Amino acid sequence: MAHGDSALLVGARRRNPPPGPDGLVRARGNRLIAAVAAAFTLAQLLLVRPGMGLGWDETVYVSQVGTQAPAAFFSAPRARGVSLLVAPIASWSTSTELLRVYLAVLSGLGLYLALRAWRGLFPARVLAVGGALFASLWITVFYGPQAMPNYWVAVGGLGAVGCFLRAREHPRALWGVVAGVALMAWMRPTDAVWVTLPLLVAAAVTRRLRPAVALVAGLAAGGAQWVIEAYTSYGGLAERLHEGSRIQGGLGPQFAVDDQLRSLGGRALCRPCTGPLPDPAVMAWWAVLPLLAAVGLVVAVRARRPRPTLVPLACAATAALPYLFLIGYAAPRFLLPAYALLAIPVADALFHVATTPAGRWRPVAAVLLGIGLTGHLAVQYAVLERAVHRTTRDHRDWARTAAELNRLGVRPPCLVTGRLSVPVAYYAGCTSAAAFGHNTNSTESGIVGASRHMPVAVLTQPGGAPPAYARDWPTLSAAGLDIRVAPNVSGRGPT
């Protein structure tokens, strides 16, 4: 080798030295976290059918930016974050399969970034196992590829809390706080406030101005549009909050813990939440979760590192509080942010139980833990399979009803009202209307007036009483619903 070449090689090594032991550990940790995120994405694509169709809430969010149907009524509690999230696909394609794949990949990336925010606070194996525990819940796999806000509140909160804890040693992590909190507020502003409440208190108690500014900046950046819309469309912020409370049945002291337990069996929405509790095997992990969180906190206190465990546990508690004690119904997705924040302390507790202080496995504890986790996963995926099957069946019924409406001449521009009118109208390409209930956006006289210049249909349960104005409209049945179609302008009904 020539002297000049040797000098160039030495110079290159000085500019780009080989990674040291710490760098290699970080690289291995990142690959481990990436593997968990990739497995999560793959699980969504394999276990949640991309052709499942859109759910009720999904049709509302997607219709705001999509091309299949006019925008559905946007009620006070909703925020525009999901609509913006799906816009890159929904704005030009009506393919549900493409949207599901896009969201599955994006949710895997979100999990990876949220876990990376915790680097240096816990060993990489704890972060990877914590991510796997959260990502393997049937609720997480089910909602990851859906156009719904709760998963994104979860990963936004997880990332924001991790960056908040790292900001003392790494001030640039405050940008991660802003981004994570903004993502939460973008999706559900009220949830963002509940999750960040312990962080705001911690910043105030310790008199740390910059973290407090980052938290407020994130809330403002993500929630500004929602607040502005409150004044432009709902009569003000107080009025929007009041209307949101009314739609949710009135926020106030209520006990919904048993409702959440009932929803663990695969019910997407438990309202009203009646019927027996699911099998004890389905609820077992829910009982173990707070116990493991307590073990994780004890371990952290004894190791004199309580802050990285106590802060996410506090945020998990405030995230869960309104859905356990302030509303009178349940949906399993409501608690996704709490599950995400509990995952890392719980993983830390599991490693403490199953390994010695030197890091070696305790054989008996490791075997029992393996058996328990295997049983847990089996139950989770049994529930997931039932939830996917039930949801796919319901969405196909809506699509069949919509196809029947189109066959009867109810084609765009058109209007659908009555039972399940929001999703069925979306599938049919129509506008949905309601003269009463949570989605009131019209009046009976307005619906009758619309029937004079466009096709209008009323949906009811089989044998159900229609509105007075539709009693004489021709009636047919399709997919478990009675369809009444207004006579057209020429006075002839559907054939």
NORPEWO-V399300 format. One line per field, one symbol per residue. ss: DSSP state (@ for helix, = for strand, . for the rest). A space follows every 10 residues. Layout:
# NORPEWO-V399300
ss: ???
This chain:
# NORPEWO-V399300
ss: ..@@@@@@@@ @@@@@..... @@@@@@@@@@ @@@@@@@@@@ @@@@@@@... .....@@@@@ @@@....... .......... @@@@@@@@@@ .....@@@@@ @@@@@@@@@@ @@@@@@..=. .=.@@@@@@@ @@@@@..@@@ @@@@.....@ @@@@@@@@@@ @@@@@@.... @@@@@@@@@@ @@@@@@@.@@ @@@@@@@@@@ @@@@@...@@ @@@@@@@@@@ @@@@@@@@@@ @@@...@@@@ @@@@@@@... ......@@@@ @@@......= .........@ @@@@@@@@@@ @@@@@@@@@@ @@....@@@@ @@@@@@@@@@ @@@@@....= .@@@@@@@@@ @@@@@@@@@@ @@@@=..... =.@@@@@@@@ @@@@@@@@@@ @@@@@@@@@@ @@@@@@@@@@ @@@@@@@... ...=====.. @@@@@@@@.. ===....... ...@@@@@@@ ....====== =......@@@ ...=====.. =====..... .....
